[in-house]
Every structure is written in C-alpha cells, then in structure tokens.
Amino acid sequence: MSKDLLPEVRSFIAEHNMLSRGDRVLVAVSGGPDSTALLHLLYRLREDYRLALHIFHLHHGMRAEADMDAAFVADLARRLELPFHGERRNILQMIQESGGSSQLTARKVRYELAFRLAEEHSLNKIALGHNADDQGETVLMRFLTGGGLRGLAGIPPVRGKIIRPLLGTFRRSIEEYCRAMGLAYRIDASNLKPTYLRNRIRLQLIPYLEEEYNPRLRERLASLADILRGEGKLLEELDRELYRVLARPQRDGSLGLDLEGFLALSTSGQRRVLIYALEKLKAPRFDADHIENVRALAHGSRGKTVHLPGGFWAARDYEVLALGQGGRKTFQARNLPVPGMVAIGELWIRADLIPVEKASIGSLGKELGESCAEFDWDAIVPPLVVRPRALGDRIEPLGLGGSKKVKDILIEGKVPRRLREMVPIIADAEGILWVGGLRRSERGRIGEGTRRVLRLQIEGLEQLGIQARTGEVFGP
C-alpha cells in the first residue's frame, strides 16, 4: 500500500512554519490531483491546528470541461461542509482585450481573486498545490530563459500569505495518495499537450534528460532550488538595503531609482536591485533579456522608454530610472473660473482677482516662481482654460523678446517625458498665459497702469518633478 503523505506533509509544514493554531486558510482547488490531495491533507490536519478552511475555485472558461471542473469542486466543498467561493472569469476575452498569454493571465487573475477573497473573509493563509515536480520544472524553465540566482531558487514554500505544503512532495506520490485514499480528481487535458514551454519541459525535456543523463534529475533540480533559496536569503538583506538607498518614489505612482547611484553599482548589483524593485511593483517575473534591456536603458539617452510585458515600463528620466505600469497620463481641458479652482489629477489650480496693492510682486513684471504667476487682469481675454499641451504650442516668455516652443520649455524644465502631458497649460482666448510651474508669458505683464491682478496658483507641482520655490501655495 502506498505510504500516507500526512507525516511527510506535516513535517514540511512545520519545517517552514507554514501553519499556526487557529489559522484561517483559503485552499485553491482546481480539481486536479495536487489541489484535491492538498485539500484532503489540510482537512485531516484541521483538528491539530484548529484550522478554518475555505475553498476557492476559478472557472476560467478556457476549456469545455471547465463547467464540470467547477461542479466537481463545489460538490467536494458540499461533502466536506466547507465554505465554497467559486469565481468565474472569461480569460480568453481578457487576453483579446489586453494581450498576453493565457497561462500568465489566468495566473494573475487567480492570485488577485485569492487575495481579494482572503481579505473579504479574514483569511490569513492561502494554500496552493504546487509540488516538487513543479519546482524542478520551474528551475529548468528559468535556466532556459536566463534566470539568475533568484529565478533558479524556484518557487518559495512560503511567501507572505501564500503557503505550498506539497512543494516537497513529488507528483507520483501525490497521485498514489489519491488512489490509496479513494480520492477522485479531474484531469486537465491541456497539461498533456506540448503547447506551452512548461508543458514541453515536463513532457519532453525532463524525460529525455532522465533517460540519457540522470534518472534522479527531478530530485536534483528540487534540491538545487532549496540550496539556492537558502543562499539567496543571505543576499536579500543586501537587496533590501540597496533598494532603500536608491528608491525615489514618484508622485505619479511609479517607482524611481537614483540614476547616479544605480549606475555606480556593479552589473550584478544593478540586476538584483532591478528585480527587487520590480517585485515591489508586483510586476511578473521578467526574463534576463528584459532586465538587460532596462540596464541598457539606464546607460543610454534620457527620455527613452522600454516597454515590458504586462503593461509595465521603464523610463530614463533626468535623475532617476523610473519603473511603472500603465500608459502615458493626460487630462481633459477644463474651464477655470475667476475666481475659482479646478483639480487636474493631484494638481489644484486656483484663480483669484486681487487689487494691485495686494499683488506679491516685489518689482513689477517679475515672475514669482513655479507655483504662482500674476497678470494684469485687464490685458486678459476670458475665458480661461486649463489644458494639456498641444502639438505646435508656443509662448512668448516674459522678458525673452520672442516666442518659444512649449516642448523646449518642458525639456529645459527637466520634466520627464512620461509626465509632460500632465503639465497644465493655462490659456485665455488669445493664447498661452502660463506653462504651469515653468514659464509665464510676456502678455499680461503687470505695469504702472495695472489696477486688478489675476493671481494663478498651483499646488502639487512636485508630482511632475517641478519643485516650487514659493513655499506655501494657498496662503493669504
């Protein structure tokens, strides 16, 4: 008779401190042998640990059998009298809309839903059914795609809320356990087709290497991952410290790394801090080519961008290497009432009419700085509008004696290219009055005959890399 896996799994759980008494665990169950055995083993351990178990299943809609898989898991939850959380998503439609592979998209959705359910139901652990064969396949796959030490360390047994109690157990033992315990399970036929790289590694490469080179290859790969993971922990403290020193969070939600400090690192240091930073952004694990492309970007010309899978990007700004997700931001034109205020993203733009005696200008006609500009109201042609820059925009800067492209002003102001569409242009019916935070126009200069002053103020310019010089913006 096949050996009972319970002692082995209980020992693995204790070794990695996966469970504590009273834990509330969301068990991800696809219906396959791994997740079915995982649920069965945790169910047997529930009294030892006083566990509260919940079952989660994602109906991904990618196979005709998906309805039967969902029904199977729901029935399993009913028979065990455990709470069941079935979620349905059209993965194929999501791929058509946003691109990407079906496996990566399904994985992303599965994790997002699992964490959301854990939050909603106060569950502090999420149990996944990865096994030792998955570990070996992952190590080999990352070796083939150029993974470094972190990638070759494979799948961690514990990461935050996620636990993998079967990571030390091989697939054949799990299937034997299911047979011995009389556990029915579902078979995903797509796992038997060499369509994806992981499937080809599992079905073709590993059997070939075992037959021709090492019959214990799976064990060796799993052992390698364990060794490298232990050594990798020694380097995590260095990664954390490097990141702490170099991190420059950006107000637009992206993450910046101090460019000078980054370029001073060794090649290995640059790679490790990049991977660490991308993990902070919850980016997918990129292969070596992507990391090298970002490194090359950091050494190249400013203003360039590298696009990464999953909608992520890296940009070389003036003083930072920025990492983020999503497209270039902009905003819709808005009328600016006088007096009044409008919000553009995190910017607040305010217009006031004041008598010339209360103007802030020390000597007539001087600019106040990035956060405030004042104009002769009687030289303005309402209405005022706040808008993003347009192709061909020009302004006659104060004191220049000619016109200048707005594009050149943004470049001179060292506004990162990815943020230039968020710089507010304040204009009246005659043209641009102020490239917000950078340059005001000659038109509307305050003079001896000025009676009423239009004061424009902007709060939040630092999110665009523009540092205000005038202190408190919305003062009296």
Helices and strands as residue ranges (DSSP letters): H 6-15, E 24-28, H 33-49, E 52-59, H 66-80, E 84-88, H 91-98, H 102-120, E 125-127, H 132-144, H 149-152, E 158-159, E 162-163, H 171-181, G 189-192, H 197-200, I 201-205, H 206-212, H 217-246, E 247-249, E 255-258, H 259-264, H 267-280, H 288-299, E 305-307, G 309-311, E 312-316, E 320-325, E 334-336, E 340-344, E 347-355, G 356-358, E 372-376, G 377-379, E 384-387, E 394-395, E 404-405, H 406-412, G 417-422, E 425-428, E 431-435, E 439-440, E 452-459, G 461-464
